Amino acid sequence: MTFNLEKCIGCNTCTVACKNIWTNRKGTEYMWWNNVETKPGIGYPKQWEKQDLWKGGWVKKGNKLKLRYGSKAYMLSNLFFNPHTPEMKDYYGKNDVYEFNYKDLQSPEQSKQQPVARPKSMVTGKEEGSIDWGVNWEDNAGGAHITGKQDINFKEMNEGEVDATLKFRDVFYFYLPRICNHCVNPGCVSACPSGAAYKRDEDGIVLIDQDRCRNWRYCISSCPYKKVYYNWTSGKMEKCILCYPRIESGLPPACFHSCVGKIRSFGVIFYDMDRIKEAALANDENLVEEQRKVILDPFDPKIIEAAKKEGISDDWIDAAQRSPIYKLVKKWELALPLHPEFRTMPSLFYIPPLAPIITSAGKHSPSTQDIFDMEKPSAGPLLSLDELDKFRVPLKYLANMFGAGNEEVVKKSLLRQLAIRHYQRSIRVDKKPNVKILDRVGLSEKDAQEIVRALSLAFLNERFVVPTKKSEKVNVDPYTERGFAGFDHMTPWSPMKR
């Protein structure tokens, strides 16, 4: 999966589609399996990126990976009280999840005052006082002057640099859509004492078995992206299921299908499971490159032969070849994982945004007034490849978010995107393709044309290449799959078998 942040308009159509389908039930009111955050900010739930607080993901200890949460003994000691789990206040502030009492606006009773839709708790049904937080509290940089400074991605930048970045005339923001990353090395699966969380062999989707789940909530703590939630009505854990009923039928997930900006691509990638441990144990600065090495070339005859030996059908191999994911992530090196330092190896990759240009108040204005002009490029209407420092979003900020602090992998992505802009402009304005600028960033003219197609002009069937499920090859007892619960059917000494 890839998300192109350059095109996200923050409309939240994806959020509404997901909410209406999956989390409009009792106990799921506060859940947003898909949400769109504004960066810089602390996100939903608050400070979800701060793993010193929430203990999510993995840490490298010698030549081994350990859950950041702690040892098995520590987990056992917290079995009946997990101190590293977000509370309601982290999702919706000091109040419960709330809605507004719109019935008061439609009441036939006469009153001397103008009717007001007051906030009302969706948990207790009582009217709330003043509300101080919500899932969309930071939308469009609404809290950048306060919560923006608390963004963990500003680490290694001094206070003066952060303040300068968040000044009104040079403030920046971009949208960050988030769903479950369906990681290759998921912390939630490893932390679950009941074995309820699992990763499907056939397509890599991470799910939680509602029959096995005993709500220990370790999956919430161990997920560094905080995309696992507790349903207080059913007493079970829930998370994004990537609309697997749609995927099995050859359709993209609802949030992907409804995306207005067409920022999302979805398809099949092959990866080498034998190299996952090696990639997850890499040093921080090498994590992105090592994860790319795990992804296999679907056009390689040896890979195709090995895939067929593993029982992968021709239509899945064809889907991997037609999907833009392999090219965006590995061949062109445009898309990057979100916080690879968590070492879960997410299956969702982001193309970092080319930010607006910083302002130069009065510098290029006809008068000396404080007019918010943009810094003019040294040559032509586009910035040159040597002027990345004129973008508003600091390179270090993007590197902390998408490169585990490695600026080079982010810089390569930004330079290639900028080079594509120069190339397209040379064709449309100069009527002569500027191939030299492509050579400078290591792209061919064919690569440039394919990138433009994939990111700007692709039709739905090009962005979403979803093969159907091979149900006839599934060797599972239908009785087991239909779902059941109870002490007579599932006990610690006779668990449900898949």
C-alpha positions as CSV (number, residue, x, y, z in Angstrom):
1,M,0.0,0.0,0.0
2,T,1.2,3.5,-0.8
3,F,-0.2,7.0,0.2
4,N,0.9,10.0,-1.8
5,L,1.0,12.8,0.7
6,E,1.6,15.4,-2.0
7,K,-2.0,14.9,-3.1
8,C,-3.9,14.4,0.1
9,I,-6.4,17.3,0.6
10,G,-7.5,16.3,4.1
11,C,-11.2,15.8,3.1
12,N,-11.7,12.8,5.4
13,T,-13.9,11.0,2.8
14,C,-11.9,7.9,3.6
15,T,-12.6,8.4,7.3
16,V,-16.3,8.7,6.8
17,A,-16.5,5.6,4.6
18,C,-14.6,3.5,7.2
19,K,-16.7,4.9,10.1
20,N,-20.0,4.2,8.4
21,I,-19.1,0.6,7.5
22,W,-17.2,-0.7,10.5
23,T,-17.3,1.5,13.6
24,N,-20.8,2.8,13.9
25,R,-21.7,0.3,16.6
26,K,-22.1,0.5,20.4
27,G,-18.7,0.5,22.0
28,T,-16.8,1.7,18.9
29,E,-17.9,5.4,19.1
30,Y,-14.3,6.6,19.8
31,M,-12.7,4.3,17.3
32,W,-11.3,5.7,14.0
33,W,-9.7,2.8,12.1
34,N,-8.9,5.4,9.4
35,N,-8.1,8.9,10.5
36,V,-6.4,11.9,8.8
37,E,-4.1,13.8,11.0
38,T,-2.5,17.2,10.5
39,K,1.2,17.4,11.0
40,P,2.9,18.9,12.9
41,G,0.9,17.8,15.9
42,I,0.6,15.1,18.5
43,G,-2.1,13.1,16.7
44,Y,-4.7,10.6,17.7
45,P,-4.4,9.3,20.4
46,K,-2.3,12.0,21.9
47,Q,1.5,11.4,21.5
48,W,1.0,8.0,19.8
49,E,4.5,8.3,18.4
50,K,6.1,8.7,21.9
51,Q,7.1,5.1,22.6
52,D,8.9,6.0,25.9
53,L,5.3,6.5,27.1
54,W,3.4,3.8,25.3
55,K,6.0,1.1,24.9
56,G,5.1,0.1,21.4
57,G,7.1,-1.7,18.7
58,W,10.4,-3.5,19.1
59,V,13.9,-2.6,20.4
60,K,17.2,-4.1,19.3
61,K,19.1,-5.8,22.1
62,G,22.3,-7.2,20.8
63,N,21.4,-9.5,17.9
64,K,17.8,-10.0,19.1
65,L,14.6,-8.2,18.9
66,K,12.6,-7.6,22.1
67,L,9.2,-6.1,22.6
68,R,9.7,-2.6,23.9
69,Y,6.9,-3.3,26.4
70,G,9.2,-5.5,28.5
71,S,9.9,-9.0,29.5
72,K,7.3,-11.7,30.0
73,A,7.6,-11.4,33.7
74,Y,6.9,-7.6,33.5
75,M,3.9,-8.4,31.2
76,L,2.6,-11.0,33.7
77,S,2.9,-8.5,36.6
78,N,0.7,-6.1,34.7
79,L,-1.8,-8.7,33.5
80,F,-4.8,-7.2,35.3
81,F,-3.7,-3.6,35.0
82,N,-1.8,-2.4,31.9
83,P,-0.2,1.0,32.7
84,H,0.8,1.7,29.1
85,T,-2.6,1.8,27.5
86,P,-4.2,5.1,26.2
87,E,-7.3,6.1,28.2
88,M,-10.3,7.9,26.9
89,K,-8.7,11.3,27.8
90,D,-6.0,10.5,25.3
91,Y,-8.5,10.0,22.5
92,Y,-11.1,12.7,23.4
93,G,-9.7,14.8,26.2
94,K,-11.1,15.1,29.7
95,N,-14.6,14.3,28.5
96,D,-16.0,11.1,27.1
97,V,-16.4,10.6,23.4
98,Y,-19.2,13.1,22.6
99,E,-21.8,14.1,20.0
100,F,-24.0,17.1,19.8
101,N,-27.6,17.1,21.0
102,Y,-29.1,18.3,17.7
103,K,-32.6,17.2,18.9
104,D,-32.7,20.5,20.9
105,L,-32.7,22.4,17.6
106,Q,-35.7,20.5,16.4
107,S,-37.8,20.6,19.6
108,P,-41.3,22.0,19.2
109,E,-41.2,23.5,22.7
110,Q,-41.0,27.3,22.7
111,S,-38.3,29.0,24.7
112,K,-37.0,32.5,25.3
113,Q,-33.4,31.5,24.4
114,Q,-32.0,30.5,21.0
115,P,-31.7,26.6,21.0
116,V,-28.1,25.3,21.2
117,A,-26.8,21.9,20.3
118,R,-24.8,21.1,23.4
119,P,-22.1,18.4,23.5
120,K,-23.4,15.1,25.0
121,S,-21.5,12.1,26.1
122,M,-22.0,9.0,23.9
123,V,-21.1,6.8,26.9
124,T,-23.2,8.2,29.7
125,G,-25.7,10.2,27.7
126,K,-25.2,13.2,30.0
127,E,-24.4,16.7,28.7
128,E,-20.8,17.6,28.8
129,G,-19.2,20.9,29.9
130,S,-16.6,22.5,27.8
131,I,-14.8,20.2,25.5
132,D,-11.0,20.4,25.2
133,W,-10.0,17.7,22.7
134,G,-11.2,15.5,19.8
135,V,-10.0,13.4,17.0
136,N,-10.0,16.4,14.7
137,W,-8.7,19.0,17.2
138,E,-5.5,19.7,15.2
139,D,-7.1,19.8,11.8
140,N,-5.5,22.3,9.4
141,A,-2.8,23.3,11.9
142,G,-5.4,24.5,14.4
143,G,-3.1,23.7,17.3
144,A,0.3,24.0,15.7
145,H,1.3,26.9,17.9
146,I,0.8,24.7,21.0
147,T,0.7,21.0,20.2
148,G,3.0,21.4,17.2
149,K,5.9,22.1,19.4
150,Q,5.2,18.7,21.2
151,D,5.6,16.8,17.9
152,I,8.2,14.2,18.5
153,N,9.5,14.5,14.9
154,F,11.1,17.8,15.9
155,K,13.6,15.9,17.9
156,E,17.3,16.8,17.3
157,M,16.1,20.3,16.3
158,N,16.7,23.1,18.8
159,E,13.9,25.2,20.2
160,G,14.9,28.2,18.1
161,E,14.7,26.2,14.9
162,V,11.3,24.8,15.9
163,D,9.9,28.3,16.8
164,A,11.2,29.7,13.5
165,T,9.5,26.8,11.6
166,L,6.1,27.4,13.3
167,K,6.0,31.2,12.9
168,F,2.8,32.3,11.2
169,R,4.4,33.4,7.9
170,D,6.5,30.2,7.6
171,V,4.3,27.7,9.3
172,F,3.7,24.5,7.4
173,Y,1.3,21.5,7.6
174,F,0.4,18.5,5.7
175,Y,-2.1,15.7,6.1
176,L,-1.1,12.2,7.3
177,P,-3.8,9.6,6.6
178,R,-3.4,6.6,8.9
179,I,-4.8,3.1,9.0
180,C,-3.4,-0.1,10.4
181,N,-0.1,-0.8,8.7
182,H,-0.6,-4.6,8.6
183,C,3.1,-4.9,9.5
184,V,5.3,-7.7,8.3
185,N,6.7,-8.0,11.9
186,P,3.7,-6.9,14.0
187,G,4.2,-6.2,17.6
188,C,0.5,-6.7,18.4
189,V,0.6,-10.3,17.2
190,S,3.7,-11.1,19.3
191,A,2.3,-9.5,22.5
192,C,-1.1,-11.1,22.6
193,P,-1.1,-13.7,25.5
194,S,-4.2,-15.4,24.0
195,G,-2.9,-15.8,20.5
196,A,-6.0,-13.9,19.2
197,A,-4.0,-11.6,17.0
198,Y,-2.7,-13.2,13.8
199,K,-1.4,-12.4,10.4
200,R,-3.1,-14.2,7.5
201,D,-0.8,-16.3,5.4
202,E,-2.6,-15.8,2.2
203,D,-2.6,-12.0,2.0
204,G,-0.7,-10.7,5.1
205,I,-3.7,-9.0,6.7
206,V,-3.5,-8.7,10.5
207,L,-6.7,-9.6,12.3
208,I,-7.9,-10.3,15.8
209,D,-9.9,-13.4,16.5
210,Q,-13.0,-12.3,18.4
211,D,-13.5,-15.7,19.9
212,R,-10.0,-16.0,21.3
213,C,-9.6,-12.4,22.5
214,R,-9.6,-12.0,26.3
215,N,-9.0,-8.2,26.2
216,W,-5.6,-8.2,27.9
217,R,-4.9,-5.1,25.8
218,Y,-1.2,-5.8,25.3
219,C,-1.9,-5.5,21.6
220,I,-2.8,-1.8,22.2
221,S,0.4,-1.1,24.0
222,S,2.7,-3.1,21.6
223,C,1.2,-1.5,18.5
224,P,3.4,1.6,18.0
225,Y,0.9,3.2,15.7
226,K,-2.0,2.7,18.3
227,K,-4.4,1.3,15.7
228,V,-5.8,-1.4,18.0
229,Y,-8.8,-0.4,20.1
230,Y,-10.9,-1.8,23.0
231,N,-14.6,-2.3,22.5
232,W,-16.1,-1.6,26.0
233,T,-19.4,-3.2,25.0
234,S,-18.2,-6.6,23.6
235,G,-15.0,-6.6,25.8
236,K,-12.9,-7.4,22.8
237,M,-10.1,-5.8,20.9
238,E,-10.8,-4.5,17.4
239,K,-8.8,-3.0,14.6
240,C,-8.7,-2.2,10.9
241,I,-9.4,-5.4,8.9
242,L,-8.5,-3.8,5.6
243,C,-12.0,-4.7,4.3
244,Y,-10.8,-8.2,3.7
245,P,-14.3,-9.3,2.4
246,R,-13.8,-6.8,-0.4
247,I,-10.2,-7.8,-1.0
248,E,-11.2,-11.5,-1.3
249,S,-13.6,-10.5,-4.0
250,G,-11.0,-8.5,-5.9
251,L,-12.1,-5.0,-4.7
252,P,-10.0,-2.4,-2.8
253,P,-10.7,-1.4,0.8
254,A,-13.5,1.1,1.2
255,C,-11.1,3.9,2.4
256,F,-9.0,3.4,-0.7
257,H,-12.0,3.3,-3.1
258,S,-13.5,6.4,-1.7
259,C,-10.4,8.6,-1.7
260,V,-11.1,11.8,-3.5
261,G,-7.5,12.8,-4.1
262,K,-6.6,9.5,-5.6
263,I,-3.6,9.3,-3.3
264,R,-3.9,5.6,-2.5
265,S,-2.5,2.6,-4.4
266,F,-3.0,-1.0,-3.4
267,G,-1.5,-4.2,-4.7
268,V,0.6,-7.4,-4.2
269,I,4.2,-7.4,-3.3
270,F,6.4,-10.4,-2.7
271,Y,8.9,-10.5,0.2
272,D,11.6,-12.8,1.4
273,M,10.5,-14.1,4.8
274,D,14.0,-15.4,5.5
275,R,15.4,-11.9,5.5
276,I,12.8,-10.3,7.8
277,K,14.8,-10.8,11.0
278,E,18.0,-9.4,9.4
279,A,16.1,-6.4,8.1
280,A,14.4,-5.7,11.5
281,L,17.8,-5.9,13.3
282,A,19.5,-3.3,11.0
283,N,20.8,0.0,12.4
284,D,18.4,2.9,12.4
285,E,20.0,4.6,9.4
286,N,19.8,1.4,7.3
287,L,16.3,0.3,8.2
288,V,14.6,1.7,5.1
289,E,17.1,0.1,2.7
290,E,17.0,-3.2,4.5
291,Q,13.3,-3.3,4.3
292,R,13.5,-2.6,0.6
293,K,15.8,-5.5,0.2
294,V,13.2,-7.8,1.7
295,I,10.8,-6.9,-1.2
296,L,11.4,-9.2,-4.2
297,D,11.3,-8.3,-7.9
298,P,8.1,-9.8,-9.4
299,F,9.7,-9.7,-12.9
300,D,12.7,-11.8,-12.0
301,P,12.4,-15.3,-13.5
302,K,13.9,-16.9,-10.4
303,I,11.4,-15.1,-8.2
304,I,8.5,-16.2,-10.4
305,E,9.7,-19.8,-10.4
306,A,10.1,-19.8,-6.6
307,A,6.6,-18.2,-6.2
308,K,5.0,-21.0,-8.3
309,K,6.7,-23.6,-6.1
310,E,5.2,-21.9,-3.1
311,G,1.7,-22.3,-4.6
312,I,1.3,-18.7,-5.8
313,S,-1.0,-18.7,-8.8
314,D,-0.3,-17.0,-12.1
315,D,-3.0,-14.3,-11.6
316,W,-1.3,-13.3,-8.3
317,I,2.1,-13.1,-10.0
318,D,0.5,-11.0,-12.8
319,A,-1.1,-8.7,-10.1
320,A,2.3,-8.2,-8.5
321,Q,3.8,-7.2,-11.8
322,R,0.9,-4.8,-12.7
323,S,0.8,-3.3,-9.3
324,P,2.6,0.1,-8.9
325,I,3.6,-0.7,-5.3
326,Y,6.8,-2.5,-6.1
327,K,8.0,0.3,-8.4
328,L,7.0,3.1,-6.0
329,V,8.7,1.5,-3.0
330,K,11.8,-0.3,-4.4
331,K,12.5,0.5,-8.1
332,W,11.9,4.3,-7.9
333,E,12.5,4.6,-4.2
334,L,9.8,7.2,-3.8
335,A,7.7,5.7,-1.0
336,L,8.9,5.3,2.6
337,P,7.6,3.5,5.7
338,L,6.2,5.5,8.6
339,H,8.6,5.4,11.6
340,P,10.7,2.4,10.5
341,E,12.6,2.7,13.8
342,F,9.6,0.9,15.4
343,R,11.0,-2.2,13.6
344,T,7.5,-3.6,12.8
345,M,8.2,-3.3,9.1
346,P,4.9,-1.7,8.0
347,S,3.3,-2.7,4.7
348,L,2.0,0.9,4.2
349,F,4.4,3.3,2.6
350,Y,4.2,7.1,2.2
351,I,5.4,9.4,-0.6
352,P,6.7,12.5,1.4
353,P,5.2,15.9,0.4
354,L,7.0,18.6,-1.6
355,A,6.3,21.4,0.8
356,P,5.4,25.1,0.0
357,I,8.3,27.4,-0.3
358,I,9.3,29.6,2.6
359,T,8.3,33.3,2.5
360,S,10.6,36.3,2.1
361,A,8.7,39.1,3.6
362,G,9.2,42.2,1.5
363,K,12.4,40.9,-0.1
364,H,10.9,40.7,-3.6
365,S,8.0,43.1,-3.1
366,P,7.8,46.5,-5.0
367,S,7.8,48.2,-1.6
368,T,9.3,47.4,1.8
369,Q,6.0,46.4,3.3
370,D,5.7,43.0,5.1
371,I,4.2,41.1,2.1
372,F,4.3,37.4,2.2
373,D,6.2,36.7,-1.0
374,M,7.7,33.3,-1.6
375,E,11.4,32.9,-2.0
376,K,12.1,33.0,-5.7
377,P,14.1,30.1,-7.2
378,S,17.5,30.8,-8.6
379,A,16.4,30.0,-12.1
380,G,13.0,29.4,-13.5
381,P,9.7,29.0,-11.8
382,L,10.6,25.8,-10.1
383,L,13.2,25.2,-7.4
384,S,16.4,23.6,-8.6
385,L,17.6,20.3,-7.1
386,D,20.1,22.3,-5.0
387,E,17.4,24.3,-3.2
388,L,15.6,21.8,-1.0
389,D,16.4,24.0,2.0
390,K,13.8,26.5,0.6
391,F,11.0,24.2,1.3
392,R,9.0,24.9,4.4
393,V,9.0,21.4,5.9
394,P,12.4,20.8,7.4
395,L,14.2,17.8,5.8
396,K,15.1,16.7,9.3
397,Y,11.4,16.6,10.3
398,L,10.5,14.3,7.3
399,A,13.6,12.2,8.0
400,N,12.5,11.6,11.6
401,M,9.1,10.6,10.4
402,F,9.9,8.4,7.3
403,G,13.6,7.6,7.5
404,A,14.5,6.8,11.2
405,G,16.6,10.0,11.1
406,N,18.3,9.2,7.8
407,E,17.9,12.3,5.6
408,E,19.4,10.7,2.5
409,V,16.4,8.4,1.8
410,V,14.0,11.2,2.2
411,K,16.2,13.6,0.1
412,K,16.3,11.0,-2.7
413,S,12.5,10.8,-2.8
414,L,12.0,14.6,-2.8
415,L,14.7,15.2,-5.5
416,R,13.1,12.6,-7.8
417,Q,9.7,14.2,-7.4
418,L,11.1,17.6,-8.1
419,A,13.0,16.3,-11.1
420,I,9.8,14.8,-12.5
421,R,8.2,18.3,-12.2
422,H,11.1,19.8,-14.1
423,Y,10.8,17.1,-16.8
424,Q,7.1,17.6,-17.2
425,R,7.4,21.3,-17.5
426,S,10.2,21.0,-20.1
427,I,7.8,18.9,-22.2
428,R,4.8,21.2,-21.9
429,V,6.5,24.6,-21.9
430,D,9.9,24.2,-23.6
431,K,8.6,21.5,-26.0
432,K,11.9,19.7,-25.3
433,P,12.3,17.0,-22.6
434,N,14.9,17.8,-20.1
435,V,16.6,14.4,-19.8
436,K,19.7,15.7,-18.0
437,I,17.8,16.4,-14.8
438,L,16.5,12.9,-14.8
439,D,20.0,11.5,-15.2
440,R,21.1,13.6,-12.2
441,V,18.6,11.8,-9.9
442,G,19.1,8.3,-11.5
443,L,15.9,8.0,-13.5
444,S,15.4,7.2,-17.1
445,E,12.8,8.9,-19.4
446,K,10.7,5.7,-19.3
447,D,10.8,5.8,-15.5
448,A,9.6,9.4,-15.5
449,Q,6.7,8.7,-17.8
450,E,5.7,5.7,-15.7
451,I,5.9,7.8,-12.5
452,V,3.7,10.5,-13.9
453,R,1.2,7.8,-15.0
454,A,1.2,6.1,-11.6
455,L,0.9,9.3,-9.5
456,S,-1.2,11.5,-11.7
457,L,-3.0,9.8,-14.5
458,A,-3.6,6.2,-13.4
459,F,-7.2,4.8,-13.7
460,L,-8.8,2.9,-10.8
461,N,-7.7,-0.5,-12.2
462,E,-4.1,0.7,-12.4
463,R,-4.0,2.0,-8.8
464,F,-5.8,-1.0,-7.3
465,V,-4.6,-4.4,-8.5
466,V,-6.4,-6.8,-6.3
467,P,-6.5,-10.5,-7.2
468,T,-9.4,-12.6,-5.9
469,K,-9.0,-15.1,-3.1
470,K,-8.4,-18.8,-4.0
471,S,-11.1,-20.2,-1.8
472,E,-10.8,-23.6,-3.5
473,K,-7.3,-24.0,-2.1
474,V,-8.2,-23.2,1.5
475,N,-8.0,-26.4,3.6
476,V,-9.9,-25.4,6.7
477,D,-12.9,-27.0,8.4
478,P,-15.9,-24.7,7.7
479,Y,-17.1,-25.3,11.3
480,T,-13.9,-23.8,12.6
481,E,-14.1,-20.8,10.4
482,R,-17.8,-20.0,11.1
483,G,-17.0,-18.6,14.6
484,F,-17.9,-19.9,18.0
485,A,-17.2,-19.2,21.6
486,G,-17.8,-20.7,25.0
487,F,-15.9,-22.8,27.5
488,D,-17.1,-26.1,26.0
489,H,-15.7,-25.3,22.6
490,M,-12.5,-23.3,23.4
491,T,-10.5,-23.8,26.6
492,P,-6.8,-23.3,27.4
493,W,-6.2,-27.0,26.9
494,S,-8.2,-27.4,23.7
495,P,-7.8,-24.1,21.8
496,M,-9.5,-23.4,18.5
497,K,-7.2,-24.7,15.7
498,R,-6.7,-23.0,12.4
